[in-house]
Amino acid sequence: MDATYDVVVIGGGAAGLSGALALSRARRKVLVIDSGQPRNAPAQGVHVLLGHEGVPPRDLLATGRKEIAGYGGHLVTGTVTAAERLGDGRFRVTLDDGTGVKAARLLVATGLADELPPVPGLAARWGREVLHCPYCHGWEVRDQAIGVLATSPLATHQALLWRQWSDDVTLFLHTAPEPGEEAREQLAARGVAVVEGEVAAVLVDDHDRLSGVRLAGGREVPRQALAVGTRLHARLDGLAGLGLETAEQEMNGFVVGTYVPADPMGKTGVPGVYVAGNVHNVVDQVVSAAAAGVRAGAAINADLIAEEARAAVAARRAAIAATPPGRITEGLTDEDFWDGRYRQSERIWSGDPNAILVRELSDVPPGTALDLGSGEGGDAIWLAGKGWKVTATDLSGVALRRAARHADEAGVGDRIDWQQHDLGKTFPEGTFDLVTACYLHSSGDLPRQAILRRAAAAVAPGGLLLVAGHAGLPAWQQHDHPDVHLPTPQEVLDSLELREGEWEVLRREEFDRTQTGPDGQPTTRTDNVLLIRRLP
């Protein structure tokens, strides 16, 4: 038993088993703990449950338990003596035999306890001829002599309700307030007899059947069934450690019992604890309690899914953060890495265009441009602002959506076509007056040389190719990656494998720029640039 479950369901009635069935079918590890003492155990049959009309309560529950076990759910007979939240947010539930289990979520479906009026002999007939719900039992006592034991201002309503099933209904005022004139008139109009005085005892004949009631003055009134209004209390024995609060349930302004407040899906004010059935709604019948269990089960599954997604995102971000340049952690793609990198903050880069781009292209007449590795759009937005019609590509969908938003804010969104490409596999179609590849480096296996050769092929006659990159690692990373090679401008030019006589080199050099290090201090870094033009 000392196991950990996704969900522990406390209470194995219609609500608890329905919730467990939904969760088991959702492939959750579920345990149902049930005392084996259902509230409706004395009843001969369950009613108003489509497809199961009249089924004995224990047969219905046995079928439900079998169905849950068929989907891998676990069930145990026992009573919960303690429940508490642990430091990690999970719960520990202790049973009466001393064993304990842990759970990520709890579904409390413990139902109600009925407090019967203190009339001698009444409790022994409960669930047999002493009844509380006409929808559950009215048909079975139709046309019989029915008595209504009044204990609250709701007695007139009860008597009129039971009158639907029999024209022989007697209201015993017992301890209820005196009915008003309007109530008296309604009862008289419907033929409901009213008997003054308290009921002293319930009478039973030699055949072990209810035969009537005896009043305090000694008078006996024959009856075949007796309807009562019980005081209803949410069952929370052993659950005090959860901190669940109860509220009073009112009906027509009169308190009829207590319940655990929750939202429509059963979520209580205690994080991770859900309720379903009569413990939350005192008027639930079997069918509505079962429906509430299914709703709560679905809500719990969704809650767990959200938690698992958050944990997966955190683990993924941690893996990305720990990934050094030039290496991709197993299980992460290049797209995963860059999406994760961009999600770490609202802006990764400064938003400004690369200084080398501005230096080399400020005076070039605008045309069509292709920006490879556009990131958050700094270069593409600058080019569009200069009048260029830009196609901007990046591997990261997160970066592209962010860049498109920045472009719209800058008023140039209509001049940029944002395209997602893994440039080692797909490449934008067409030729361009300008192709830029600024700092096209990646932590993955980027076929940079092949990409740059395709970039050169995409340059239209008379057009320009600008390639900027790092000439070396920054000082704070030198000791981490001795195997990383960053090419010189000449090596980049040689790798392009350009046809002789078709290109001219406009710039091929290294240059120094200032970069801020992890400690916040400025440092000097060497980069390089290659600018070439395809001859007309």
Buried (B, 14 or more C-beta within 10 A) or exposed (E): BEEEBBBBBBBBBBBBBBBBBBBBBBEBBBBBBBBEEBBBEEBEBBBBBEEBEEBBBBEBBEEBBEBBBEBEBBBBEBBBBBBEBEEEEBBBBBBEEEEBBBBBBBBBBBBBBBEBBEBEBBBEBBBBBBBBBBEBBBEBBEEBBBBBBBBBBBBBBBBBBBBEBBEBBBBBBBBBEEBEEEBBEBBEEEEBBBBEEBBBBBBBEEEEEBBBBBBEEEEEBEBBBBBBBBBBBBBBEBBEBBEBEBEEBEBEEEEBBBBBEBEEBBBBEBEBBBBBBBBBBBEBBBBBBBBBBBBBBBBBBEBBEEBEEEEEEEEBBEBBEEBEEBEBBEEBEBBBBBBBBBBEEEEBBEBEBBBBBEEBBEEBEBBBBBBBBBBBBBBBBBBBBBEBBBBBBBBBBBBBEBBBEBBEEBEBBEBBBBBBBBBBEEBBEEBBBBBBBBBBEBBBEBEBBEBBBBBBBBBBEEBBBBBBBBBBBBEEBEEEEEEBEBBBBEEBBEBBEBEEEEBEEBBBEEBEEEEEEEEEEEEEBBBBBBBBBBEE
